[in-house]
């Protein structure tokens, strides 16, 4: 990973694993089994900036991810773990929208979604 001050944080995007019938798979503890969809450095672009006119509903956080190919794997409702690169604080949520850009994507998620 390149040390880029625009992307000091990290993000992990995961999805519940489903069987051939579309039913979630659970582990021995009864927790859903999740598969990693994407893991990347990212930049925090906004907290609690909801723009009703943009079609973004139930959004608390906006991050920028510098991986344009990631967009093909992400789905609305995927789980998000955002880690603050300065404090180590983690935010958990669920993807509410993503917006492809020429140099990556903007990802919006609802905290504790």
QUISUL-V278712 format. One line per field, one symbol per residue. phi: phi as a letter, one per 40 degrees, with the letter a starting at -180 (. if undefined). psi: psi as a letter, one per 30 degrees, with the letter a starting at -180 (. if undefined). A space follows every 10 residues. Layout:
BEGIN
phi: ???
psi: ???
END
This chain:
BEGIN
phi: .ccbccbcbb bbbbbccbcc cgcdcbcccg cccbbccaaa cabcbabfbb bdccgcbfbb bbbbbcbccc dcccbdgccb bbbcccbgcb bbabdbabbc bcbibcbbac cfd
psi: kkjjffifll kkklkkklaf ggkkkkaffg kkkkkkekkl llkkfkkhjk jeffgjkhke kklkkhjffe effklkflkk jkkkfeffkk kkakkflkjk lfgalkkklk kh.
END
